[in-house]
């Protein structure tokens, strides 16, 4: 490891074991070490080695002060360490029989590192040692402008990469990884978030490759220009969009609202070449934005419940009531639309089964159906259970006909979980687009236009409650719609914004950790108020 110091006298050796196999590169090991130094308040903490068991589950062995070890172990016992390190920590334990630190262990020797790894390490150390503006300046000079480079050894290492035969193939992922090392560190500090779009903006104005430049400089500029045409740059640009939230306005396209919808991140920010660093970046982005949304939603619902209490108190006492802080609606739905959606998705009522409970009863009772045909009939009733009966739109009849024609050769057989999943998948295909090159979704638009986004999303959510493996597929299809309309102005795709907002709300209620207990009180207060009038 770089910046390794001699192990202090009296050090304790301990290990940090992970739950599953992960590729911990030297850059990531360095990052974990520095995070643990801060958490343990132990600047002398050293990483001794990385061990792998038969299942490739890593164990990191450290040496440091006993007090620091106790701090880390306490964080593990209180289930905070996994969140803080963003790693699946299984255990933290002392190691018996390790050599005493009175005879300091020599620094671990790593195998010869590739030029790419040396660049990664350089950026990892740079971003931790210097303020964001200086990091951006050095990145600009090294990668984009290719002049005024302070570290000539680093430049020589970069030259090896760009002059290699496989440079056109590996350079896009290499450059994305360099950027993500910086972004991954900055995203832990809210004050550094505004600098993430600035880093990506370095690619907005590229110099001409030129013919009088040195061969390595000319090649680097060519590769960076080609980088702007790759999927890796698209991903990087989307990350910058998320960290530069744009208020909804007529002159901003739908794509500018990406940051509002964490369920789109996995599909839009990851690809087949995504490495561990990129997956960690996206996982952190998702967690941060989802938790903030759920927190704001809880605050708004609590605020509405308090308003209802105050209004009720005024009716009873004719008093002025209390003044409370106003909370903003965290969605792009109107307050009335949000209230309707909350009542529909949060369906906890005394003496009434929720959508989750109905789905579980149908899913776990599938083996009790005498035939697949009877299962489909019950599935039809489950799906239309909460649809508005007054609507002239014939969704119920369409579903019934479509279900009748699904896999008719199995109608007399007993259904099973596999058959249920196949059925739910085909029902999803009834509404949502199935192929990128054929975005035919007229049925979906028709359903939204006639039933409204809340009831349409509610029906799709029922499918995912019955068959949870459908969730990624549903989110992929919503992502395809988002991509198809991403250049449209918001006023032209108001229906799709309604869909995305309703799905974000429903997925937070059904699969998130949002606390909507104040909603029960709010509905109770409003029901009593209606009865008294």
Buried (B, 14 or more C-beta within 10 A) or exposed (E): BEEBEEBBEEBBBBBBBBEEEBEBBBBBBBBBBBBBBEBBEBEBBBBBEBEEEEEEBBBBBBBBBEEBBBBBBEBBEEEEBBEBBBBEBBEBBEBEEBEEBEEBBEBEEEEEBEBBBBBBBBBBBBBEEEEBEEBBBBBBBBBBBBEEBEEEEBBEBBBBBBEBEEBEEBBBBBBBBBBBBBBBBBBEEEEBBEBBBBBBBBBEEBBEBEEEBEEBBBBBBBBBBBBBEBEBBBBBBBBBBBBBEBEBEEEEBBBBBBBBBBBBBBBBBBBEBBBEBBBBBBBBBBEBBBBEBBEBBBBBBBBBBBBBBBBBBEEEEEEEBEEEEEBEBBBBBEEEBBBBBBBBBBBBEEEEBBBBEBBBEBBEEBEEBEBBBBBBBBBBEBBBBBBEEEEEBEBBEBBBEBBEEBBEEBBEBBBBEEBBBBBBBBBBBBBBBBEEEEBEBEBBBBBBEBBBBBBBBBBBBBBBBBBBEBBEBBBBBBBBBBBBBBEEBBEEBEBBBBBBBBBBBBBBBBBBEBEBBBBBBBBEBBEEEEEEE
